[in-house]
């Protein structure tokens, strides 16, 4: 496996779509050289060739050349956990040419079925994944597994290197996207946790946890606004950007309501009107299943805010603007912005 880091890019680079198109045009021309360098085992030459072209897409992306699942090799261009760049990596992969016998393309690291056989030089020490052990904890009623990782060489490494090595090992075991979905708190420790298990057992533990969240759920939550006013929210659960990597457009629908109780929450005719609006919105989104998702809505101080995330190339924003035309209780509005990390619904993310 050849792993390469980030490289700074010059200011004034091309926009994302243009940069992606330019990369694949470059790839078609440069592939014979890439193949030759790979065949010769020239890792330094391969890095020199690939690094500038990937950096032109975005300097925050990381790439690696790894064994493929079907092809001989995989070119992986990944956000490496950076939620701001996940959609960009997926759009890069969507624009890729069809895989062939030699190359396939992925926007995130894939689980490696031979993970326990992998070796990596880390700070002059050999990291062998089959010697990695994990302390695993599954918080009650939470769709995640907390991990404390231990390896005999961790006592010789600084904290950042231990964590980087642990994250890479988890990606090998589960695949990067399933790490984002199911792994919660991660620590890299220098003493073996009590009741630790061999790292190879992690996929089975995660699969068991995931089996309890196979159906869509909604949670009713209560809290307070920044001013101390009561707030009631309903959120999709689990709610994770990794499940919708192309939905980086945030659509906030704000509906003022006239009938409210002493806490500022909707009642009577306003509550019925809000439910009717959301039913119509849900019907529209159902037709856009691959383009948008209703993430959460919250009510407080005479307003309901509905959060939708969508693929900006789709028509979800248009539908939202059409739907608010008939709202009769105050002046509604639709605000559309780019939010690849889903920061607008951060309190509700699983």
C-alpha positions, 0 to 999 in steps of 0.5 A: 500500500502506498499512502501519500499526504496532503500538499498545499495548493496555490490560491486561485485554483479552479472550482471543484467541478472544473478541477475534477474534470481536469483531473480525469482529463489528466488521468487519461493522458498520464495513465501510461506513466502511472502504470509504468511507475507502479509496475516498477515499484517507483513510489517516489516517482508515483508520488511526484506525478500524482500529488500535484494533480490531486492537490489541484482538486483540493489541498485537503484531500489525501490519496493512496494507491491500495489493492483493489477489490475487483481490479488489481489496484485502487486509487483512493481520494479521500477526505480522511474524516474532514466532513467539509470535503466528503462530498468533493471526494464522492463527486471525484469518484462519480466522475471517474472512468469505469473500472477495468482489470487494473484500476478502480476508484474510491472516495474513501478507504475500503475495508481490507479483507487481509487487514491483519496481514498488513505491516506499516513502518511507523516512526521506525517501528513496525506496526503489525495489525494482528498485534493490535488489541481494542477495548470496546464499549457500546453506550446504552441506546447509542448507535456507536462503539467507543474504541480504546486501541493498544499496540505494543509499539504505542509506548514508543510513539507520540500521541498524534502518531498513535492516533493517526496509526489507530485511525488508519488501522480502523479504516483497514478493518471497517472501511472509512465510511463505517468508521464514521458511521459506527465508531464513536470516541477513539483513544490510542493508549499505552497500556492494554485495556482490561477485557480487550479483544483482538482487533479482528473482532471489531467488524463483528461487534459493529455489525451487531450494533448496526443490526439494531438500527436497520429501520428509520427512527425519529426522536422527540427532543426538548431543550432551550434556546439561547435566550432560555425559551423552551424548544421542542425538536424532532430529529432523524436517528441515526443522523449522519452526513456520511450516509448522504455524502452528496447532500451538502446543500442546507435548506432551512424553511422557517414558518412563523405560527400564530397560535402558541401556548405560554411557552411559545410552542405551536397549538391548535390550528397552527399545529395542524397547519405545520403538520399539513405542511410537513406532510406535503414536504415529505411527499415532495422529498419522497419523489426526490429520494436520491436528492434530499433528506429531511434531517430535523425540525424544531419549534420555539418562540413562535417559529418552526425551522425545518432542516433539509439537506440536498444535492445542490444539483437537484430541485429540493430548494425549488420545491421548498420555495414553491411550498411556502407560497401557501403559508398563511401565518406570517412571512415564511422564508427559505434560506439555502446555503452550502453546509457539507459538514451539516453544522446547522444540525450539529446538536442532532448528529449521531 
